Amino acid sequence: MWVVETQLSEIEKSSGKNGEQGLNVLKTTKDRYKLLSTTELSAVVKIESSLLKGARRYFEEHGFVEVVVPHLTKATGACENIATMFEVDYFGRMRYLSQTAQLYLEVLTPFLGKVWCIGPSFRAEPAADERHLAEFTLVELEFAGDFKELLGHIEGVICSMVDCVLEEREKELQFLNVDTSRLKKVKKPFDKITYTEAVGLLSSYGVKWGDDLKSHHEKALLQMIGNKPLFVTHFPKAIKFFNMRENDENPAIVNSADLLLPMSGEAVGAAEREYRYEKLYERLINSTMFKQLVAKGGTIEDFDWYLNFYKEYRTLHSGCGIGLNRVTQFVLGTDDIRATTAFPLNKESIL
């Protein structure tokens, strides 16, 4: 308690002069309510609001339809790892807090063309640290289109978010000592390298083809290209979600992309989706995620509605999930995700 009160005293000393100390204090989750009256927290909330406004502006200008989706799901609400889902007793049956609305959005693309949603994503993260939250805001989009179009939409949304902050929050950015010159350089197109090229660049780190990239690998790649937004594309099929579409020329990889942002690392996960029922079924039952589900006593029944949909509708579509807190972290230039929102939730901070 004394530590928090001391930190709050430091905020008061700096308030109206320099927000750097306040942004550092916002990394704490202990007694969070005591920070609500600070100018620093208000500035962060306003910046977060403008980022969302910028995303919504892009979607409205490009004909995306906003969809309201469930947040209690079967295993279909998992991003990749069933073990990180929060379990809920749903009228005597085990269900989960959703991690993604992806599958719900996918099945609307044949009828609506372009859809998007915003909502909470829940991850049972065991670490209460500077990189992970147990609940965070996820902006997701799906549309009837291909991988090239997908990268263009991601660039468009991110640029719109950053532009909106620059337009509306100059005072808040200055107060928090944010270097706006780097934000003004966020322009399309973003740099792109393949996963295979990334592995080559990271050979001195001991990274081998087939390894998943860790946060320190992402930071190293960003430094190599001058700390700008960077797409890493075409990951190995074995380490990605079961419905990411195989590359036509090389079935060992999928048409996927992660967008890396300075300070935050992976902020967007994206891919073309598999839309052929036979291939989708095969990929699912052989996935690590499905094996995790079976180990918990689950069955293919969780995915029946989704699989059955693709027996009838087979339209190429693509989509992504944008982690709002990771984008905010990049904008603020902070190394701690807990400083990116009013109420950061981890296993130590639930109110």
Short mmCIF file of the C-alpha atoms (twelve columns), coordinates in Angstrom:
data_MODEL
# 
_entry.id   MODEL 
# 
loop_
_atom_site.group_PDB 
_atom_site.id 
_atom_site.type_symbol 
_atom_site.label_atom_id 
_atom_site.label_alt_id 
_atom_site.label_comp_id 
_atom_site.label_asym_id 
_atom_site.label_seq_id 
_atom_site.Cartn_x 
_atom_site.Cartn_y 
_atom_site.Cartn_z 
_atom_site.pdbx_PDB_model_num 
ATOM 1   C CA . MET A 1   0.000   0.000   0.000   1 
ATOM 2   C CA . TRP A 2   2.809   2.428   0.889   1 
ATOM 3   C CA . VAL A 3   4.457   1.807   -2.487  1 
ATOM 4   C CA . VAL A 4   1.292   2.686   -4.406  1 
ATOM 5   C CA . GLU A 5   0.718   5.803   -2.312  1 
ATOM 6   C CA . THR A 6   4.313   6.875   -2.934  1 
ATOM 7   C CA . GLN A 7   3.854   6.316   -6.660  1 
ATOM 8   C CA . LEU A 8   0.653   8.352   -6.629  1 
ATOM 9   C CA . SER A 9   2.522   11.151  -4.896  1 
ATOM 10  C CA . GLU A 10  5.070   11.079  -7.701  1 
ATOM 11  C CA . ILE A 11  2.254   11.345  -10.245 1 
ATOM 12  C CA . GLU A 12  0.891   14.407  -8.513  1 
ATOM 13  C CA . LYS A 13  4.324   16.027  -8.639  1 
ATOM 14  C CA . SER A 14  4.630   15.380  -12.372 1 
ATOM 15  C CA . SER A 15  0.994   16.036  -13.321 1 
ATOM 16  C CA . GLY A 16  0.678   18.765  -15.928 1 
ATOM 17  C CA . LYS A 17  4.447   18.797  -16.452 1 
ATOM 18  C CA . ASN A 18  5.622   15.410  -17.573 1 
ATOM 19  C CA . GLY A 19  3.657   12.189  -17.931 1 
ATOM 20  C CA . GLU A 20  6.638   9.831   -18.075 1 
ATOM 21  C CA . GLN A 21  6.548   8.965   -14.381 1 
ATOM 22  C CA . GLY A 22  2.765   8.520   -14.547 1 
ATOM 23  C CA . LEU A 23  2.983   6.085   -17.450 1 
ATOM 24  C CA . ASN A 24  5.476   4.054   -15.456 1 
ATOM 25  C CA . VAL A 25  3.116   4.015   -12.497 1 
ATOM 26  C CA . LEU A 26  0.294   2.752   -14.726 1 
ATOM 27  C CA . LYS A 27  2.233   -0.501  -15.001 1 
ATOM 28  C CA . THR A 28  1.031   -1.441  -11.531 1 
ATOM 29  C CA . THR A 29  -2.221  -3.340  -11.013 1 
ATOM 30  C CA . LYS A 30  -2.260  -3.165  -7.223  1 
ATOM 31  C CA . ASP A 31  -5.040  -0.887  -5.906  1 
ATOM 32  C CA . ARG A 32  -5.751  0.180   -9.475  1 
ATOM 33  C CA . TYR A 33  -8.749  2.270   -8.474  1 
ATOM 34  C CA . LYS A 34  -6.406  4.773   -6.815  1 
ATOM 35  C CA . LEU A 35  -5.058  5.731   -10.236 1 
ATOM 36  C CA . LEU A 36  -8.420  6.577   -11.793 1 
ATOM 37  C CA . SER A 37  -8.241  10.301  -10.986 1 
ATOM 38  C CA . THR A 38  -4.807  10.812  -12.534 1 
ATOM 39  C CA . THR A 39  -4.224  12.788  -15.698 1 
ATOM 40  C CA . GLU A 40  -2.003  9.973   -16.961 1 
ATOM 41  C CA . LEU A 41  -4.687  7.320   -16.840 1 
ATOM 42  C CA . SER A 42  -7.221  9.668   -18.435 1 
ATOM 43  C CA . ALA A 43  -4.772  10.299  -21.278 1 
ATOM 44  C CA . VAL A 44  -4.305  6.583   -21.911 1 
ATOM 45  C CA . VAL A 45  -8.060  5.942   -21.920 1 
ATOM 46  C CA . LYS A 46  -8.607  8.760   -24.429 1 
ATOM 47  C CA . ILE A 47  -5.850  7.390   -26.675 1 
ATOM 48  C CA . GLU A 48  -7.368  3.924   -26.480 1 
ATOM 49  C CA . SER A 49  -10.749 5.401   -27.409 1 
ATOM 50  C CA . SER A 50  -9.338  7.147   -30.476 1 
ATOM 51  C CA . LEU A 51  -7.646  3.944   -31.618 1 
ATOM 52  C CA . LEU A 52  -11.020 2.206   -31.585 1 
ATOM 53  C CA . LYS A 53  -12.616 5.157   -33.358 1 
ATOM 54  C CA . GLY A 54  -9.976  4.901   -36.077 1 
ATOM 55  C CA . ALA A 55  -10.656 1.191   -36.562 1 
ATOM 56  C CA . ARG A 56  -14.396 1.770   -36.747 1 
ATOM 57  C CA . ARG A 57  -13.871 4.595   -39.242 1 
ATOM 58  C CA . TYR A 58  -11.947 2.255   -41.550 1 
ATOM 59  C CA . PHE A 59  -14.597 -0.450  -41.370 1 
ATOM 60  C CA . GLU A 60  -17.406 1.998   -42.089 1 
ATOM 61  C CA . GLU A 61  -15.560 3.540   -45.027 1 
ATOM 62  C CA . HIS A 62  -14.828 0.120   -46.555 1 
ATOM 63  C CA . GLY A 63  -18.241 -1.477  -46.238 1 
ATOM 64  C CA . PHE A 64  -17.691 -3.838  -43.296 1 
ATOM 65  C CA . VAL A 65  -20.757 -4.826  -41.266 1 
ATOM 66  C CA . GLU A 66  -20.354 -4.873  -37.477 1 
ATOM 67  C CA . VAL A 67  -21.547 -8.127  -35.893 1 
ATOM 68  C CA . VAL A 68  -22.429 -8.875  -32.267 1 
ATOM 69  C CA . VAL A 69  -21.137 -12.329 -31.294 1 
ATOM 70  C CA . PRO A 70  -21.417 -14.665 -28.255 1 
ATOM 71  C CA . HIS A 71  -18.702 -14.751 -25.619 1 
ATOM 72  C CA . LEU A 72  -19.722 -18.101 -24.122 1 
ATOM 73  C CA . THR A 73  -18.830 -20.828 -26.599 1 
ATOM 74  C CA . LYS A 74  -17.922 -24.421 -27.193 1 
ATOM 75  C CA . ALA A 75  -14.321 -25.232 -28.100 1 
ATOM 76  C CA . THR A 76  -14.975 -23.334 -31.330 1 
ATOM 77  C CA . GLY A 77  -14.088 -20.174 -29.405 1 
ATOM 78  C CA . ALA A 78  -10.447 -21.224 -28.989 1 
ATOM 79  C CA . CYS A 79  -7.626  -19.445 -30.803 1 
ATOM 80  C CA . GLU A 80  -5.283  -22.445 -30.817 1 
ATOM 81  C CA . ASN A 81  -4.760  -23.765 -27.319 1 
ATOM 82  C CA . ILE A 82  -7.663  -25.318 -25.400 1 
ATOM 83  C CA . ALA A 83  -5.524  -25.319 -22.254 1 
ATOM 84  C CA . THR A 84  -5.646  -21.512 -22.073 1 
ATOM 85  C CA . MET A 85  -9.463  -21.322 -22.104 1 
ATOM 86  C CA . PHE A 86  -11.455 -20.453 -18.987 1 
ATOM 87  C CA . GLU A 87  -13.980 -23.216 -18.286 1 
ATOM 88  C CA . VAL A 88  -17.559 -22.335 -17.344 1 
ATOM 89  C CA . ASP A 89  -20.377 -24.507 -15.999 1 
ATOM 90  C CA . TYR A 90  -23.078 -23.801 -18.565 1 
ATOM 91  C CA . PHE A 91  -26.281 -25.430 -17.293 1 
ATOM 92  C CA . GLY A 92  -24.400 -28.541 -16.241 1 
ATOM 93  C CA . ARG A 93  -22.168 -28.701 -19.299 1 
ATOM 94  C CA . MET A 94  -18.584 -27.527 -19.675 1 
ATOM 95  C CA . ARG A 95  -18.274 -24.512 -21.934 1 
ATOM 96  C CA . TYR A 96  -15.711 -21.731 -22.297 1 
ATOM 97  C CA . LEU A 97  -15.158 -17.985 -22.293 1 
ATOM 98  C CA . SER A 98  -14.406 -17.115 -25.893 1 
ATOM 99  C CA . GLN A 99  -10.940 -16.276 -27.161 1 
ATOM 100 C CA . THR A 100 -12.024 -15.421 -30.706 1 
ATOM 101 C CA . ALA A 101 -15.172 -14.764 -32.733 1 
ATOM 102 C CA . GLN A 102 -13.428 -15.950 -35.871 1 
ATOM 103 C CA . LEU A 103 -15.639 -18.925 -36.683 1 
ATOM 104 C CA . TYR A 104 -18.816 -16.900 -36.175 1 
ATOM 105 C CA . LEU A 105 -17.562 -14.216 -38.537 1 
ATOM 106 C CA . GLU A 106 -16.370 -16.726 -41.119 1 
ATOM 107 C CA . VAL A 107 -19.793 -18.258 -41.687 1 
ATOM 108 C CA . LEU A 108 -21.297 -14.825 -42.392 1 
ATOM 109 C CA . THR A 109 -18.874 -13.909 -45.187 1 
ATOM 110 C CA . PRO A 110 -20.806 -15.716 -47.990 1 
ATOM 111 C CA . PHE A 111 -23.846 -13.575 -47.197 1 
ATOM 112 C CA . LEU A 112 -22.486 -10.247 -45.924 1 
ATOM 113 C CA . GLY A 113 -19.130 -10.097 -47.714 1 
ATOM 114 C CA . LYS A 114 -17.217 -8.079  -45.103 1 
ATOM 115 C CA . VAL A 115 -17.803 -8.346  -41.352 1 
ATOM 116 C CA . TRP A 116 -16.064 -7.290  -38.169 1 
ATOM 117 C CA . CYS A 117 -16.553 -7.289  -34.425 1 
ATOM 118 C CA . ILE A 118 -15.023 -6.032  -31.232 1 
ATOM 119 C CA . GLY A 119 -15.082 -7.862  -27.945 1 
ATOM 120 C CA . PRO A 120 -13.172 -9.412  -25.077 1 
ATOM 121 C CA . SER A 121 -10.760 -12.286 -25.541 1 
ATOM 122 C CA . PHE A 122 -10.099 -14.425 -22.477 1 
ATOM 123 C CA . ARG A 123 -6.826  -16.272 -21.910 1 
ATOM 124 C CA . ALA A 124 -5.951  -18.201 -18.764 1 
ATOM 125 C CA . GLU A 125 -2.454  -16.739 -18.700 1 
ATOM 126 C CA . PRO A 126 -0.518  -18.020 -15.669 1 
ATOM 127 C CA . ALA A 127 1.923   -15.104 -15.685 1 
ATOM 128 C CA . ALA A 128 1.055   -11.685 -14.276 1 
ATOM 129 C CA . ASP A 129 3.708   -9.816  -16.220 1 
ATOM 130 C CA . GLU A 130 4.376   -7.011  -18.672 1 
ATOM 131 C CA . ARG A 131 3.301   -9.001  -21.749 1 
ATOM 132 C CA . HIS A 132 0.143   -10.941 -20.861 1 
ATOM 133 C CA . LEU A 133 -3.426  -10.117 -19.870 1 
ATOM 134 C CA . ALA A 134 -6.154  -12.569 -18.902 1 
ATOM 135 C CA . GLU A 135 -8.716  -10.432 -20.751 1 
ATOM 136 C CA . PHE A 136 -8.014  -8.057  -23.586 1 
ATOM 137 C CA . THR A 137 -9.901  -6.312  -26.372 1 
ATOM 138 C CA . LEU A 138 -9.772  -8.021  -29.760 1 
ATOM 139 C CA . VAL A 139 -10.833 -6.392  -33.021 1 
ATOM 140 C CA . GLU A 140 -11.586 -9.042  -35.664 1 
ATOM 141 C CA . LEU A 141 -12.466 -8.908  -39.341 1 
ATOM 142 C CA . GLU A 142 -13.394 -11.486 -41.975 1 
ATOM 143 C CA . PHE A 143 -14.223 -10.960 -45.636 1 
ATOM 144 C CA . ALA A 144 -14.680 -12.832 -48.892 1 
ATOM 145 C CA . GLY A 145 -11.237 -12.312 -50.390 1 
ATOM 146 C CA . ASP A 146 -7.629  -13.468 -50.582 1 
ATOM 147 C CA . PHE A 147 -4.343  -13.080 -48.734 1 
ATOM 148 C CA . LYS A 148 -3.151  -10.010 -50.637 1 
ATOM 149 C CA . GLU A 149 -6.396  -8.179  -49.877 1 
ATOM 150 C CA . LEU A 150 -6.091  -9.258  -46.241 1 
ATOM 151 C CA . LEU A 151 -2.695  -7.610  -45.773 1 
ATOM 152 C CA . GLY A 152 -4.098  -4.458  -47.351 1 
ATOM 153 C CA . HIS A 153 -7.007  -4.343  -44.909 1 
ATOM 154 C CA . ILE A 154 -4.680  -4.834  -41.933 1 
ATOM 155 C CA . GLU A 155 -2.450  -1.994  -43.102 1 
ATOM 156 C CA . GLY A 156 -5.526  0.160   -43.617 1 
ATOM 157 C CA . VAL A 157 -6.974  -0.482  -40.161 1 
ATOM 158 C CA . ILE A 158 -3.681  0.091   -38.330 1 
ATOM 159 C CA . CYS A 159 -2.957  3.300   -40.253 1 
ATOM 160 C CA . SER A 160 -6.482  4.565   -39.587 1 
ATOM 161 C CA . MET A 161 -6.097  3.847   -35.867 1 
ATOM 162 C CA . VAL A 162 -2.775  5.675   -35.631 1 
ATOM 163 C CA . ASP A 163 -3.991  8.582   -37.782 1 
ATOM 164 C CA . CYS A 164 -7.046  9.061   -35.563 1 
ATOM 165 C CA . VAL A 165 -4.875  9.264   -32.454 1 
ATOM 166 C CA . LEU A 166 -2.590  11.807  -34.102 1 
ATOM 167 C CA . GLU A 167 -5.614  13.874  -35.143 1 
ATOM 168 C CA . GLU A 168 -7.442  13.823  -31.813 1 
ATOM 169 C CA . ARG A 169 -4.912  13.255  -29.021 1 
ATOM 170 C CA . GLU A 170 -1.962  15.540  -29.602 1 
ATOM 171 C CA . LYS A 171 -2.219  16.973  -26.061 1 
ATOM 172 C CA . GLU A 172 -2.358  13.529  -24.432 1 
ATOM 173 C CA . LEU A 173 0.539   12.204  -26.518 1 
ATOM 174 C CA . GLN A 174 2.680   15.195  -25.587 1 
ATOM 175 C CA . PHE A 175 1.809   14.848  -21.903 1 
ATOM 176 C CA . LEU A 176 2.932   11.210  -21.942 1 
ATOM 177 C CA . ASN A 177 6.130   12.097  -23.817 1 
ATOM 178 C CA . VAL A 178 5.199   9.961   -26.813 1 
ATOM 179 C CA . ASP A 179 7.497   10.423  -29.799 1 
ATOM 180 C CA . THR A 180 4.884   11.339  -32.409 1 
ATOM 181 C CA . SER A 181 7.464   11.503  -35.205 1 
ATOM 182 C CA . ARG A 182 7.634   7.698   -35.298 1 
ATOM 183 C CA . LEU A 183 3.832   7.453   -35.404 1 
ATOM 184 C CA . LYS A 184 3.690   9.849   -38.358 1 
ATOM 185 C CA . LYS A 185 5.932   7.412   -40.265 1 
ATOM 186 C CA . VAL A 186 3.343   4.605   -40.040 1 
ATOM 187 C CA . LYS A 187 2.310   4.441   -43.686 1 
ATOM 188 C CA . LYS A 188 1.309   1.763   -46.174 1 
ATOM 189 C CA . PRO A 189 2.777   -0.541  -47.344 1 
ATOM 190 C CA . PHE A 190 4.446   -2.233  -44.360 1 
ATOM 191 C CA . ASP A 191 7.652   -4.219  -44.741 1 
ATOM 192 C CA . LYS A 192 7.168   -7.951  -45.343 1 
ATOM 193 C CA . ILE A 193 9.385   -10.995 -44.927 1 
ATOM 194 C CA . THR A 194 8.508   -14.675 -45.012 1 
ATOM 195 C CA . TYR A 195 8.847   -16.922 -41.984 1 
ATOM 196 C CA . THR A 196 11.659  -18.765 -43.808 1 
ATOM 197 C CA . GLU A 197 13.515  -15.483 -44.312 1 
ATOM 198 C CA . ALA A 198 12.954  -14.622 -40.652 1 
ATOM 199 C CA . VAL A 199 14.471  -17.937 -39.557 1 
ATOM 200 C CA . GLY A 200 17.536  -17.154 -41.658 1 
ATOM 201 C CA . LEU A 201 17.901  -13.756 -40.014 1 
ATOM 202 C CA . LEU A 202 17.548  -15.369 -36.584 1 
ATOM 203 C CA . SER A 203 20.004  -18.222 -37.120 1 
ATOM 204 C CA . SER A 204 22.402  -16.749 -34.544 1 
ATOM 205 C CA . TYR A 205 19.580  -17.049 -31.974 1 
ATOM 206 C CA . GLY A 206 19.367  -20.792 -32.546 1 
ATOM 207 C CA . VAL A 207 16.017  -20.580 -34.348 1 
ATOM 208 C CA . LYS A 208 15.329  -23.502 -36.681 1 
ATOM 209 C CA . TRP A 209 12.653  -23.913 -39.342 1 
ATOM 210 C CA . GLY A 210 9.506   -25.140 -37.624 1 
ATOM 211 C CA . ASP A 211 10.124  -23.264 -34.361 1 
ATOM 212 C CA . ASP A 212 7.576   -20.758 -33.158 1 
ATOM 213 C CA . LEU A 213 8.970   -17.242 -32.838 1 
ATOM 214 C CA . LYS A 214 9.265   -15.926 -29.284 1 
ATOM 215 C CA . SER A 215 8.912   -12.300 -28.190 1 
ATOM 216 C CA . HIS A 216 12.677  -11.703 -28.117 1 
ATOM 217 C CA . HIS A 217 12.911  -13.051 -31.667 1 
ATOM 218 C CA . GLU A 218 10.224  -10.601 -32.758 1 
ATOM 219 C CA . LYS A 219 12.074  -7.703  -31.130 1 
ATOM 220 C CA . ALA A 220 15.287  -8.720  -32.889 1 
ATOM 221 C CA . LEU A 221 13.545  -8.792  -36.283 1 
ATOM 222 C CA . LEU A 222 12.025  -5.354  -35.686 1 
ATOM 223 C CA . GLN A 223 15.410  -3.909  -34.776 1 
ATOM 224 C CA . MET A 224 16.882  -5.352  -37.970 1 
ATOM 225 C CA . ILE A 225 14.412  -3.411  -40.133 1 
ATOM 226 C CA . GLY A 226 14.565  -0.137  -38.204 1 
ATOM 227 C CA . ASN A 227 11.741  -0.625  -35.671 1 
ATOM 228 C CA . LYS A 228 8.847   -0.296  -38.118 1 
ATOM 229 C CA . PRO A 229 5.711   -2.411  -38.495 1 
ATOM 230 C CA . LEU A 230 6.676   -5.744  -40.054 1 
ATOM 231 C CA . PHE A 231 4.656   -8.595  -41.539 1 
ATOM 232 C CA . VAL A 232 6.082   -12.095 -41.124 1 
ATOM 233 C CA . THR A 233 4.240   -14.347 -43.579 1 
ATOM 234 C CA . HIS A 234 3.756   -18.000 -44.554 1 
ATOM 235 C CA . PHE A 235 4.380   -19.865 -41.310 1 
ATOM 236 C CA . PRO A 236 4.739   -23.658 -41.100 1 
ATOM 237 C CA . LYS A 237 1.372   -25.394 -41.150 1 
ATOM 238 C CA . ALA A 238 2.304   -27.512 -38.129 1 
ATOM 239 C CA . ILE A 239 2.462   -24.543 -35.730 1 
ATOM 240 C CA . LYS A 240 -0.638  -22.653 -36.886 1 
ATOM 241 C CA . PHE A 241 -4.424  -22.864 -36.418 1 
ATOM 242 C CA . PHE A 242 -6.123  -25.804 -38.116 1 
ATOM 243 C CA . ASN A 243 -8.149  -23.750 -40.588 1 
ATOM 244 C CA . MET A 244 -5.360  -21.615 -42.033 1 
ATOM 245 C CA . ARG A 245 -5.279  -22.370 -45.756 1 
ATOM 246 C CA . GLU A 246 -2.366  -24.355 -47.167 1 
ATOM 247 C CA . ASN A 247 -0.238  -22.588 -49.719 1 
ATOM 248 C CA . ASP A 248 -0.967  -23.955 -53.207 1 
ATOM 249 C CA . GLU A 249 2.718   -24.191 -54.139 1 
ATOM 250 C CA . ASN A 250 4.030   -25.470 -50.799 1 
ATOM 251 C CA . PRO A 251 1.553   -27.363 -48.573 1 
ATOM 252 C CA . ALA A 252 4.063   -27.319 -45.679 1 
ATOM 253 C CA . ILE A 253 3.225   -23.648 -45.120 1 
ATOM 254 C CA . VAL A 254 -0.005  -21.693 -44.760 1 
ATOM 255 C CA . ASN A 255 -1.095  -18.349 -46.170 1 
ATOM 256 C CA . SER A 256 -0.761  -16.608 -42.831 1 
ATOM 257 C CA . ALA A 257 0.777   -13.439 -41.440 1 
ATOM 258 C CA . ASP A 258 1.698   -11.976 -38.072 1 
ATOM 259 C CA . LEU A 259 2.066   -8.205  -37.852 1 
ATOM 260 C CA . LEU A 260 4.869   -7.249  -35.491 1 
ATOM 261 C CA . LEU A 261 4.900   -3.788  -33.921 1 
ATOM 262 C CA . PRO A 262 7.814   -2.179  -32.037 1 
ATOM 263 C CA . MET A 263 7.521   -2.484  -28.236 1 
ATOM 264 C CA . SER A 264 4.591   -4.916  -28.368 1 
ATOM 265 C CA . GLY A 265 5.640   -7.601  -30.873 1 
ATOM 266 C CA . GLU A 266 2.859   -9.650  -32.469 1 
ATOM 267 C CA . ALA A 267 -0.227  -7.418  -32.578 1 
ATOM 268 C CA . VAL A 268 -2.155  -9.079  -35.412 1 
ATOM 269 C CA . GLY A 269 -2.617  -12.716 -36.394 1 
ATOM 270 C CA . ALA A 270 -4.076  -13.271 -39.874 1 
ATOM 271 C CA . ALA A 271 -4.655  -15.860 -42.590 1 
ATOM 272 C CA . GLU A 272 -6.656  -17.083 -45.522 1 
ATOM 273 C CA . ARG A 273 -9.154  -19.667 -44.241 1 
ATOM 274 C CA . GLU A 274 -9.611  -23.228 -45.416 1 
ATOM 275 C CA . TYR A 275 -13.081 -23.550 -46.950 1 
ATOM 276 C CA . ARG A 276 -13.052 -27.116 -48.348 1 
ATOM 277 C CA . TYR A 277 -14.909 -29.451 -45.994 1 
ATOM 278 C CA . GLU A 278 -12.734 -32.547 -46.517 1 
ATOM 279 C CA . LYS A 279 -9.473  -30.680 -45.938 1 
ATOM 280 C CA . LEU A 280 -10.930 -28.758 -42.994 1 
ATOM 281 C CA . TYR A 281 -12.113 -31.940 -41.270 1 
ATOM 282 C CA . GLU A 282 -8.754  -33.659 -41.792 1 
ATOM 283 C CA . ARG A 283 -6.810  -30.689 -40.456 1 
ATOM 284 C CA . LEU A 284 -9.040  -30.385 -37.394 1 
ATOM 285 C CA . ILE A 285 -8.949  -34.002 -36.230 1 
ATOM 286 C CA . ASN A 286 -5.165  -34.090 -36.624 1 
ATOM 287 C CA . SER A 287 -4.578  -30.803 -34.818 1 
ATOM 288 C CA . THR A 288 -3.002  -30.421 -31.397 1 
ATOM 289 C CA . MET A 289 -6.024  -28.375 -30.364 1 
ATOM 290 C CA . PHE A 290 -8.412  -31.231 -31.079 1 
ATOM 291 C CA . LYS A 291 -6.227  -33.674 -29.161 1 
ATOM 292 C CA . GLN A 292 -6.368  -31.298 -26.193 1 
ATOM 293 C CA . LEU A 293 -10.147 -31.210 -26.469 1 
ATOM 294 C CA . VAL A 294 -10.414 -35.006 -26.508 1 
ATOM 295 C CA . ALA A 295 -8.115  -35.214 -23.485 1 
ATOM 296 C CA . LYS A 296 -10.639 -33.021 -21.632 1 
ATOM 297 C CA . GLY A 297 -13.468 -35.364 -22.597 1 
ATOM 298 C CA . GLY A 298 -14.656 -33.290 -25.548 1 
ATOM 299 C CA . THR A 299 -15.650 -34.569 -28.986 1 
ATOM 300 C CA . ILE A 300 -15.957 -33.444 -32.591 1 
ATOM 301 C CA . GLU A 301 -19.542 -32.446 -31.708 1 
ATOM 302 C CA . ASP A 302 -18.217 -29.042 -30.620 1 
ATOM 303 C CA . PHE A 303 -17.351 -28.312 -34.248 1 
ATOM 304 C CA . ASP A 304 -20.322 -29.982 -35.979 1 
ATOM 305 C CA . TRP A 305 -22.126 -26.763 -36.847 1 
ATOM 306 C CA . TYR A 306 -18.951 -25.238 -38.286 1 
ATOM 307 C CA . LEU A 307 -17.946 -28.282 -40.318 1 
ATOM 308 C CA . ASN A 308 -21.465 -28.845 -41.633 1 
ATOM 309 C CA . PHE A 309 -21.557 -25.269 -42.880 1 
ATOM 310 C CA . TYR A 310 -18.659 -26.002 -45.222 1 
ATOM 311 C CA . LYS A 311 -20.417 -28.957 -46.767 1 
ATOM 312 C CA . GLU A 312 -22.662 -26.423 -48.471 1 
ATOM 313 C CA . TYR A 313 -20.785 -23.114 -48.643 1 
ATOM 314 C CA . ARG A 314 -17.289 -23.024 -50.117 1 
ATOM 315 C CA . THR A 315 -16.145 -19.443 -50.558 1 
ATOM 316 C CA . LEU A 316 -12.560 -18.240 -50.224 1 
ATOM 317 C CA . HIS A 317 -12.312 -15.892 -47.265 1 
ATOM 318 C CA . SER A 318 -9.677  -14.361 -45.032 1 
ATOM 319 C CA . GLY A 319 -9.461  -12.605 -41.696 1 
ATOM 320 C CA . CYS A 320 -7.486  -11.493 -38.685 1 
ATOM 321 C CA . GLY A 321 -7.535  -10.542 -35.021 1 
ATOM 322 C CA . ILE A 322 -6.026  -7.225  -33.889 1 
ATOM 323 C CA . GLY A 323 -5.030  -6.979  -30.233 1 
ATOM 324 C CA . LEU A 324 -6.026  -3.468  -29.155 1 
ATOM 325 C CA . ASN A 325 -3.704  -3.444  -26.147 1 
ATOM 326 C CA . ARG A 326 -0.714  -4.382  -28.288 1 
ATOM 327 C CA . VAL A 327 -1.488  -1.524  -30.700 1 
ATOM 328 C CA . THR A 328 -1.882  0.864   -27.760 1 
ATOM 329 C CA . GLN A 329 1.427   -0.353  -26.356 1 
ATOM 330 C CA . PHE A 330 3.119   0.493   -29.656 1 
ATOM 331 C CA . VAL A 331 1.522   3.950   -29.761 1 
ATOM 332 C CA . LEU A 332 2.512   4.763   -26.178 1 
ATOM 333 C CA . GLY A 333 5.990   3.327   -26.610 1 
ATOM 334 C CA . THR A 334 5.732   1.383   -23.366 1 
ATOM 335 C CA . ASP A 335 7.303   -1.972  -22.626 1 
ATOM 336 C CA . ASP A 336 4.442   -2.988  -20.328 1 
ATOM 337 C CA . ILE A 337 0.960   -3.952  -21.514 1 
ATOM 338 C CA . ARG A 338 -0.517  -3.117  -18.107 1 
ATOM 339 C CA . ALA A 339 -0.071  0.584   -18.883 1 
ATOM 340 C CA . THR A 340 -2.336  0.439   -21.943 1 
ATOM 341 C CA . THR A 341 -5.814  0.482   -20.422 1 
ATOM 342 C CA . ALA A 342 -7.772  1.598   -17.365 1 
ATOM 343 C CA . PHE A 343 -8.404  -1.885  -15.961 1 
ATOM 344 C CA . PRO A 344 -5.682  -4.379  -16.974 1 
ATOM 345 C CA . LEU A 345 -6.797  -7.855  -15.941 1 
ATOM 346 C CA . ASN A 346 -4.407  -10.606 -14.923 1 
ATOM 347 C CA . LYS A 347 -4.576  -13.308 -12.278 1 
ATOM 348 C CA . GLU A 348 -3.573  -10.806 -9.588  1 
ATOM 349 C CA . SER A 349 -5.778  -7.854  -10.518 1 
ATOM 350 C CA . ILE A 350 -9.402  -8.918  -10.930 1 
ATOM 351 C CA . LEU A 351 -11.760 -6.410  -9.263  1 
# 
